[in-house]
């Protein structure tokens, strides 16, 4: 029995000794570290364990940000001074004590100035990394990014760096608005993508012109750049006081031109213009003829009558036509001539439409000491000459027109006709489908004629008892107007279809 009791205390003592030995081997030790940091600067220190409670001596000198996922702590220097920061683990055991010393430098001053200048810019962060002040963050508006770049250029080269960028959400919204505006200008095949601070302008655009083939592409790029304006260029920048950052060194996003210019299209077929002309001539002829014919004469009508118981001889004469004969003839002439002509002409080509009739005219010519009668033919009718030109990028047509109209008015006693000649020549511009009166000509002729017997006849007549007089009064009025209407046709066949509908042809 005594042996058993003596072994038990020895076993208990052995167990306590082993536990104390194990504790002394696994218990963490408190580490100390001295850190010197510049006021306004932030610095991240690795811990090697997940931080628990963190105790700060003077948070006005230096504060902290615990990064438990990455097992780090970020020190944020506030003002010059000294303080300690003790970091515990999750078991509330002191694991690290940082002796922090905050000093003031020019970089801290620069950082404070930048914070004051950029305080209205959302998303910006000012950091002091090593010997440089960095402007970081994700900006919502390109204008804010321009401001950051401009401000950073006020400091010495290498003192301030810009790593801020436009936020992905802002890039997406700007790309959508940019594409919408480009489509409104008629470039439906162009698309915009935002990738890594770059707006990629892709798609195809039509060929511009022979003078500037890239005209349409320039319009698209200028529209896109209006959403991402470059840094404004001032007189100071031109003189070298301010320097614009090189491309790719951060700052405002850039517009990348990936447009494909389509080849020059084949020559467009000349346009077809239909010209419709309405020629209107209003004639009013009024004539009064008064013929006063008084030709008295004596006729012998002597006769002898024998009666029972007496012889009677009677001589009697009758004066005939003693009472004047009045021939009053009134003639009223009203004439309205309407004529419509239609002509289809190619753009910038002259078209001629001639609707005339040849009439014979008797002419006299001297030949061999005598007079020879001959016949000539003259065209009487309408001749229309028109040269249309469609003005570029409009529906207007420039017309060079010449209308020539010859009409027969009357024939004289020898059968020679009197011909009226009306002409209109002008240049005008009309919208397709609109009509215009080219010109008007109003004539008025008033004539009064008095006639009597020719002299060789009058000599053989008794003047007292022969009277032949006539009076003719004539008033002629005419008005000449031409109306013209141009129409641009997709093809020459359209005019034929209209004629078929007009005459009900199949």
C-alpha positions as CSV (number, residue, x, y, z in Angstrom):
1,X,0.0,0.0,0.0
2,X,2.8,2.5,0.7
3,X,4.2,2.2,-2.7
4,X,1.0,3.1,-4.4
5,X,0.7,6.4,-2.5
6,X,4.3,7.4,-3.2
7,X,3.8,6.9,-7.0
8,X,0.6,9.1,-7.3
9,X,2.2,12.5,-6.2
10,X,5.1,11.9,-8.6
11,X,2.6,11.4,-11.6
12,X,0.7,14.6,-10.8
13,X,3.8,16.6,-10.6
14,X,5.0,15.2,-13.9
15,X,1.7,16.2,-15.6
16,X,1.9,19.8,-14.4
17,X,5.5,20.1,-15.6
18,X,4.7,18.9,-19.1
19,X,1.7,21.3,-19.4
20,X,3.9,24.2,-18.3
21,X,6.5,23.2,-20.9
22,X,3.9,23.0,-23.7
23,X,2.5,26.5,-22.8
24,X,5.9,28.0,-22.8
25,X,6.5,26.6,-26.3
26,X,3.1,27.8,-27.9
27,X,2.4,31.1,-26.2
28,X,3.0,34.1,-28.7
29,X,5.4,36.8,-27.8
30,X,4.7,40.5,-28.1
31,X,6.5,42.1,-31.0
32,X,7.5,45.8,-31.3
33,X,8.2,47.8,-34.4
34,X,9.0,51.5,-34.9
35,X,7.4,53.2,-37.9
36,X,8.1,56.7,-39.2
37,X,5.4,58.1,-41.5
38,X,4.8,61.5,-43.1
39,X,1.7,63.5,-42.2
40,X,-1.0,62.9,-44.7
41,X,0.5,59.6,-45.8
42,X,-1.1,56.2,-45.5
43,X,1.0,53.0,-45.0
44,X,-0.1,49.4,-44.9
45,X,1.7,47.0,-42.5
46,X,1.4,43.1,-42.7
47,X,0.5,41.4,-39.4
48,X,0.7,37.6,-40.1
49,X,-2.5,37.0,-38.0
50,X,-6.1,38.1,-38.0
51,X,-6.3,41.3,-35.9
52,X,-8.8,41.6,-33.1
53,X,-8.9,44.6,-30.8
54,X,-6.6,47.5,-31.8
55,X,-5.7,50.1,-29.1
56,X,-4.5,53.6,-30.3
57,X,-2.6,55.9,-27.9
58,X,-3.4,59.2,-29.7
59,X,-5.8,58.9,-32.7
60,X,-5.2,62.6,-33.5
61,X,-1.6,61.8,-34.4
62,X,-2.2,58.5,-36.3
63,X,-5.3,56.4,-36.8
64,X,-5.7,53.0,-38.5
65,X,-7.9,50.8,-40.8
66,X,-8.1,47.1,-40.0
67,X,-7.9,44.8,-43.0
68,X,-8.9,41.5,-41.4
69,X,-9.4,39.5,-44.6
70,X,-5.8,40.2,-45.7
71,X,-4.4,40.3,-42.2
72,X,-3.1,43.8,-42.6
73,X,-3.4,47.2,-40.9
74,X,-3.3,50.6,-42.7
75,X,-1.9,53.5,-40.8
76,X,-3.3,57.0,-41.5
77,X,-1.0,59.7,-40.4
78,X,-2.8,62.9,-39.2
79,X,-0.3,65.3,-37.7
80,X,3.2,65.5,-36.4
81,X,3.8,63.6,-33.1
82,X,4.3,60.2,-31.6
83,X,1.9,57.5,-30.5
84,X,1.6,53.7,-30.1
85,X,-0.8,51.3,-31.7
86,X,-1.2,47.8,-30.0
87,X,-2.8,45.1,-32.0
88,X,-4.4,42.0,-30.4
89,X,-5.4,38.7,-31.9
90,X,-8.8,37.1,-31.7
91,X,-7.8,35.6,-28.3
92,X,-7.2,39.2,-27.0
93,X,-3.5,38.6,-26.7
94,X,-1.2,41.5,-27.5
95,X,0.7,40.5,-30.6
96,X,2.2,43.7,-32.0
97,X,3.0,47.1,-30.7
98,X,3.8,49.9,-33.3
99,X,5.7,52.9,-32.1
100,X,4.5,55.5,-34.7
101,X,6.4,58.7,-35.3
102,X,4.6,61.2,-37.6
103,X,6.6,63.9,-39.3
104,X,5.7,66.8,-41.7
105,X,7.1,67.0,-45.2
106,X,6.4,68.9,-48.5
107,X,4.5,65.9,-49.8
108,X,2.0,66.2,-47.0
109,X,1.5,69.9,-47.9
110,X,1.0,68.9,-51.5
111,X,-1.5,66.3,-50.5
112,X,-3.5,68.7,-48.4
113,X,-3.6,71.2,-51.2
114,X,-4.9,68.6,-53.6
115,X,-7.6,67.6,-51.2
116,X,-8.7,71.3,-51.0
117,X,-8.6,71.7,-54.7
118,X,-10.5,68.5,-55.5
119,X,-12.9,68.4,-52.6
120,X,-15.9,68.7,-55.0
121,X,-14.8,65.7,-57.1
122,X,-16.6,62.5,-55.9
123,X,-14.6,59.3,-55.7
124,X,-11.1,60.8,-55.6
125,X,-8.5,59.7,-53.1
126,X,-5.2,61.4,-52.3
127,X,-2.3,59.2,-51.2
128,X,1.3,59.6,-50.4
129,X,3.3,56.7,-51.7
130,X,7.0,56.8,-51.2
131,X,8.2,60.1,-52.5
132,X,5.2,60.8,-54.7
133,X,1.6,62.0,-54.1
134,X,-0.9,60.0,-56.1
135,X,-4.5,60.9,-57.1
136,X,-6.5,57.7,-57.2
137,X,-10.1,56.6,-57.4
138,X,-13.0,56.1,-59.8
139,X,-14.5,59.2,-61.2
140,X,-18.1,59.6,-62.4
141,X,-17.7,62.4,-64.9
142,X,-15.1,63.0,-67.6
143,X,-15.1,66.7,-66.7
144,X,-13.9,65.9,-63.2
145,X,-11.1,63.8,-64.6
146,X,-10.1,66.7,-66.8
147,X,-10.0,68.9,-63.7
148,X,-7.8,66.4,-61.9
149,X,-5.3,66.3,-64.8
150,X,-5.2,70.1,-65.0
151,X,-4.6,70.5,-61.2
152,X,-1.9,67.9,-61.2
153,X,0.0,69.8,-64.0
154,X,0.4,72.7,-61.6
155,X,3.1,70.8,-59.6
156,X,6.6,69.8,-60.5
157,X,7.1,66.8,-62.8
158,X,7.3,63.6,-60.8
159,X,5.8,65.2,-57.6
160,X,2.1,64.3,-58.3
161,X,0.9,61.2,-60.2
162,X,-2.6,60.5,-61.6
163,X,-3.9,57.0,-61.5
164,X,-7.6,57.9,-61.2
165,X,-9.9,56.6,-63.9
166,X,-13.4,56.8,-65.1
167,X,-15.7,54.3,-63.3
168,X,-16.9,51.4,-65.4
169,X,-20.5,52.4,-64.8
170,X,-19.9,55.9,-66.1
171,X,-18.0,54.5,-69.1
172,X,-21.0,52.3,-70.0
173,X,-23.5,55.2,-69.7
174,X,-21.4,57.5,-71.7
175,X,-20.9,54.9,-74.5
176,X,-24.7,54.4,-74.7
177,X,-25.4,58.2,-75.0
178,X,-22.5,58.6,-77.5
179,X,-24.0,55.8,-79.7
180,X,-27.5,57.2,-79.5
181,X,-26.3,60.7,-80.6
182,X,-24.3,59.2,-83.5
183,X,-27.4,57.2,-84.7
184,X,-29.5,60.4,-84.6
185,X,-27.1,61.9,-87.1
186,X,-27.9,59.1,-89.5
187,X,-25.0,56.7,-88.9
188,X,-27.0,53.6,-87.9
189,X,-24.2,51.1,-88.5
190,X,-21.8,52.7,-86.0
191,X,-21.5,51.1,-82.5
192,X,-19.6,52.3,-79.4
193,X,-17.9,50.1,-76.7
194,X,-16.2,51.2,-73.5
195,X,-13.1,49.1,-72.7
196,X,-10.3,50.0,-70.3
197,X,-10.8,53.8,-70.4
198,X,-11.1,53.7,-74.2
199,X,-14.3,54.3,-76.3
200,X,-14.0,52.1,-79.4
201,X,-15.9,53.6,-82.3
202,X,-16.7,50.7,-84.7
203,X,-18.8,50.1,-87.8
204,X,-19.0,51.3,-91.4
205,X,-19.6,54.8,-92.7
206,X,-20.4,55.9,-96.2
207,X,-17.9,57.5,-98.6
208,X,-17.8,61.2,-98.1
209,X,-16.9,63.0,-101.3
210,X,-14.0,63.3,-103.7
211,X,-12.8,66.4,-101.9
212,X,-13.0,64.8,-98.4
213,X,-13.6,61.0,-98.5
214,X,-13.5,60.8,-94.7
215,X,-16.1,63.5,-94.2
216,X,-18.6,61.1,-92.5
217,X,-16.0,59.5,-90.3
218,X,-14.9,62.9,-89.1
219,X,-18.5,63.7,-88.1
220,X,-18.8,60.5,-86.1
221,X,-15.5,61.0,-84.3
222,X,-16.2,64.7,-83.5
223,X,-19.6,63.6,-82.1
224,X,-17.9,61.0,-79.9
225,X,-15.2,63.4,-78.7
226,X,-17.8,65.9,-77.5
227,X,-18.7,63.4,-74.7
228,X,-15.0,63.0,-73.7
229,X,-13.5,66.5,-74.1
230,X,-9.8,66.8,-74.1
231,X,-7.9,68.9,-71.6
232,X,-8.5,72.5,-72.5
233,X,-5.6,74.2,-74.1
234,X,-4.8,77.5,-72.6
235,X,-2.2,80.1,-73.5
236,X,-0.1,78.8,-70.6
237,X,-0.1,75.3,-72.1
238,X,0.9,76.7,-75.5
239,X,3.8,78.5,-74.0
240,X,4.9,75.3,-72.2
241,X,3.9,76.5,-68.7
242,X,1.4,73.6,-68.5
243,X,2.1,70.3,-70.1
244,X,-0.5,67.9,-71.4
245,X,0.1,64.3,-70.3
246,X,1.1,61.9,-73.0
247,X,-1.4,59.4,-74.2
248,X,-1.6,56.2,-72.1
249,X,-0.2,58.0,-69.0
250,X,-3.6,58.1,-67.3
251,X,-6.2,60.8,-67.3
252,X,-9.3,61.3,-69.5
253,X,-10.4,58.4,-71.6
254,X,-9.7,58.5,-75.3
255,X,-11.8,57.9,-78.4
256,X,-10.4,55.2,-80.6
257,X,-11.3,55.4,-84.3
258,X,-12.0,51.9,-85.6
259,X,-14.4,53.0,-88.4
260,X,-14.3,51.4,-91.8
261,X,-14.9,53.7,-94.7
262,X,-17.1,52.1,-97.4
263,X,-15.7,52.3,-100.9
264,X,-16.8,55.0,-103.3
265,X,-20.2,54.1,-104.7
266,X,-20.7,53.7,-108.4
267,X,-21.7,56.7,-110.3
268,X,-25.3,57.5,-109.6
269,X,-27.7,57.3,-112.5
270,X,-28.7,60.7,-113.8
271,X,-32.1,61.9,-112.5
272,X,-35.1,62.0,-114.7
273,X,-37.2,65.2,-114.7
274,X,-40.6,65.5,-116.3
275,X,-41.5,69.0,-117.4
276,X,-45.1,69.9,-117.9
277,X,-45.8,73.2,-119.6
278,X,-49.2,74.8,-120.0
279,X,-49.4,77.5,-122.7
280,X,-52.4,79.8,-122.4
281,X,-53.3,82.5,-125.0
282,X,-56.5,84.5,-124.5
283,X,-57.7,86.4,-127.6
284,X,-60.6,88.8,-127.8
285,X,-61.4,90.3,-131.2
286,X,-64.1,92.9,-131.7
287,X,-65.0,94.4,-135.1
288,X,-67.7,96.7,-136.4
289,X,-68.2,97.4,-140.1
290,X,-70.4,100.2,-141.2
291,X,-71.0,100.4,-145.0
292,X,-72.9,103.3,-146.3
293,X,-73.7,102.6,-150.0
294,X,-75.6,105.3,-151.9
295,X,-75.4,105.1,-155.7
296,X,-78.4,106.9,-157.2
297,X,-79.2,106.5,-161.0
298,X,-81.8,107.5,-163.6
299,X,-83.7,105.0,-165.7
300,X,-85.9,105.9,-168.9
301,X,-89.4,104.6,-168.6
302,X,-91.2,106.6,-171.4
303,X,-94.4,105.2,-172.7
304,X,-97.5,106.4,-174.8
305,X,-101.0,105.5,-173.7
306,X,-103.9,105.8,-176.3
307,X,-107.4,106.0,-174.8
308,X,-110.8,106.4,-176.4
309,X,-111.3,110.0,-177.5
310,X,-107.9,111.1,-176.5
311,X,-104.2,110.6,-177.0
312,X,-102.1,110.7,-173.9
313,X,-98.4,110.7,-173.9
314,X,-96.6,110.1,-170.5
315,X,-93.0,110.5,-169.9
316,X,-91.8,109.3,-166.5
317,X,-88.4,108.5,-165.0
318,X,-87.5,106.7,-161.8
319,X,-84.5,107.5,-159.8
320,X,-83.3,104.2,-158.3
321,X,-81.3,103.7,-155.1
322,X,-82.0,107.2,-154.1
323,X,-82.6,106.0,-150.5
324,X,-79.3,105.0,-149.1
325,X,-78.7,101.4,-148.1
326,X,-77.1,101.0,-144.8
327,X,-75.1,97.8,-144.2
328,X,-74.4,97.5,-140.5
329,X,-72.4,94.3,-139.7
330,X,-71.2,93.5,-136.2
331,X,-68.7,90.7,-135.6
332,X,-67.6,89.6,-132.2
333,X,-64.6,87.2,-132.0
334,X,-63.6,85.4,-128.8
335,X,-60.8,82.8,-128.9
336,X,-59.2,80.9,-126.0
337,X,-56.4,78.6,-126.9
338,X,-55.1,76.1,-124.3
339,X,-52.2,73.8,-124.9
340,X,-50.3,71.5,-122.6
341,X,-47.0,69.8,-123.4
342,X,-45.1,67.3,-121.4
343,X,-41.4,66.3,-121.8
344,X,-39.1,63.9,-119.9
345,X,-35.5,65.1,-119.8
346,X,-32.4,63.7,-118.2
347,X,-30.7,65.9,-115.5
348,X,-28.4,68.6,-117.0
349,X,-29.5,67.7,-120.6
350,X,-31.4,69.9,-123.0
351,X,-34.8,68.7,-124.2
352,X,-36.6,70.1,-127.2
353,X,-40.3,69.6,-128.0
354,X,-41.6,70.9,-131.3
355,X,-45.3,70.8,-132.2
356,X,-45.6,72.7,-135.4
357,X,-47.5,72.6,-138.7
358,X,-46.0,73.7,-142.0
359,X,-48.2,76.1,-144.0
360,X,-47.6,77.3,-147.6
361,X,-47.0,81.0,-148.1
362,X,-47.0,82.6,-151.6
363,X,-43.9,84.7,-152.2
364,X,-42.9,86.9,-155.1
365,X,-39.3,87.1,-156.3
366,X,-37.6,89.0,-159.1
367,X,-36.2,86.9,-161.9
368,X,-35.1,87.8,-165.4
369,X,-36.5,91.3,-165.2
370,X,-39.9,90.0,-164.1
371,X,-41.7,88.8,-161.1
372,X,-42.0,85.1,-160.3
373,X,-44.5,83.7,-157.9
374,X,-43.4,80.9,-155.6
375,X,-44.4,79.0,-152.5
376,X,-42.5,78.6,-149.2
377,X,-43.4,76.6,-146.1
378,X,-43.3,78.0,-142.6
379,X,-43.5,76.2,-139.3
380,X,-46.4,77.4,-137.2
381,X,-46.8,76.0,-133.7
382,X,-45.0,75.6,-130.4
383,X,-41.3,75.0,-129.8
384,X,-40.2,74.3,-126.2
385,X,-36.5,74.1,-125.2
386,X,-35.7,73.2,-121.6
387,X,-32.5,72.3,-119.7
388,X,-33.2,71.1,-116.1
389,X,-30.6,70.8,-113.3
390,X,-31.4,69.2,-110.0
391,X,-29.6,71.1,-107.2
392,X,-27.4,68.9,-105.0
393,X,-29.0,67.6,-101.7
394,X,-32.3,69.4,-102.4
395,X,-35.5,68.8,-104.3
396,X,-35.2,72.0,-106.2
397,X,-34.7,72.2,-110.0
398,X,-33.0,74.9,-111.9
399,X,-34.7,75.4,-115.3
400,X,-33.3,77.2,-118.4
401,X,-36.4,77.6,-120.6
402,X,-37.2,79.0,-124.0
403,X,-40.7,78.9,-125.4
404,X,-41.4,80.0,-129.0
405,X,-45.0,80.1,-130.3
406,X,-46.1,81.0,-133.8
407,X,-49.8,81.3,-134.6
408,X,-51.8,82.4,-137.6
409,X,-53.9,85.4,-137.0
410,X,-55.5,86.1,-140.4
411,X,-55.2,85.9,-144.2
412,X,-55.2,88.9,-146.6
413,X,-56.9,89.1,-149.9
414,X,-54.0,87.4,-151.6
415,X,-54.1,84.5,-149.1
416,X,-50.9,85.5,-147.3
417,X,-51.2,84.7,-143.6
418,X,-50.4,87.1,-140.7
419,X,-48.4,85.2,-138.1
420,X,-48.2,86.0,-134.4
421,X,-44.8,85.3,-132.7
422,X,-44.7,84.9,-128.9
423,X,-41.4,84.1,-127.1
424,X,-40.4,83.6,-123.4
425,X,-36.7,83.0,-122.4
426,X,-35.8,82.8,-118.7
427,X,-34.0,81.0,-115.9
428,X,-35.6,80.1,-112.6
429,X,-35.5,77.7,-109.7
430,X,-38.5,75.7,-108.5
431,X,-39.3,73.0,-106.0
432,X,-40.2,69.7,-107.6
433,X,-44.0,69.6,-108.0
434,X,-44.5,73.3,-107.9
435,X,-45.7,75.5,-110.7
436,X,-44.7,79.0,-111.8
437,X,-45.9,81.4,-114.4
438,X,-42.9,82.2,-116.6
439,X,-44.1,85.4,-118.3
440,X,-47.1,87.3,-119.6
441,X,-47.6,89.4,-122.7
442,X,-50.6,91.6,-123.2
443,X,-51.2,93.3,-126.6
444,X,-54.0,95.6,-127.6
445,X,-54.6,96.9,-131.2
446,X,-57.2,99.5,-132.0
447,X,-57.8,100.5,-135.7
448,X,-60.3,102.6,-137.5
449,X,-60.4,102.5,-141.3
450,X,-62.3,104.8,-143.7
451,X,-62.7,103.6,-147.3
452,X,-64.0,105.3,-150.6
453,X,-64.1,104.5,-154.2
454,X,-60.9,104.4,-156.1
455,X,-60.1,107.5,-158.1
456,X,-60.4,105.9,-161.6
457,X,-63.9,104.7,-160.8
458,X,-64.9,107.9,-159.1
459,X,-64.1,109.9,-162.2
460,X,-66.8,108.1,-164.2
461,X,-69.4,108.7,-161.5
462,X,-71.6,111.6,-160.7
463,X,-70.2,112.9,-157.5
464,X,-73.5,114.5,-156.5
465,X,-75.4,111.3,-157.0
466,X,-72.8,108.7,-156.2
467,X,-71.7,108.1,-152.7
468,X,-69.8,105.0,-151.5
469,X,-68.3,105.2,-148.0
470,X,-67.4,102.6,-145.4
471,X,-66.0,102.7,-141.9
472,X,-64.2,99.8,-140.1
473,X,-63.5,99.7,-136.4
474,X,-61.4,96.9,-134.9
475,X,-60.2,96.2,-131.3
476,X,-57.9,93.1,-130.8
477,X,-56.6,92.1,-127.3
478,X,-54.4,89.0,-126.5
479,X,-52.8,87.7,-123.4
480,X,-49.9,85.1,-123.5
481,X,-48.9,83.2,-120.3
482,X,-46.8,80.0,-119.8
483,X,-47.0,77.9,-116.7
484,X,-44.3,75.3,-116.0
485,X,-44.1,72.4,-113.5
486,X,-41.0,70.2,-113.0
487,X,-41.2,66.7,-111.3
488,X,-38.3,64.4,-110.4
489,X,-39.1,60.9,-111.4
490,X,-37.4,57.7,-110.0
491,X,-37.4,56.3,-113.5
492,X,-38.6,57.2,-117.0
493,X,-41.3,54.5,-116.8
494,X,-43.2,56.4,-114.2
495,X,-44.3,58.9,-116.7
496,X,-45.6,56.1,-119.0
497,X,-47.6,54.7,-116.1
498,X,-49.3,58.0,-115.5
499,X,-50.2,58.3,-119.2
500,X,-51.7,54.8,-119.0
501,X,-53.9,55.7,-116.1
502,X,-54.9,59.0,-117.8
503,X,-56.1,57.2,-121.0
504,X,-57.2,54.1,-119.1
505,X,-54.8,51.8,-120.9
506,X,-53.8,48.4,-119.7
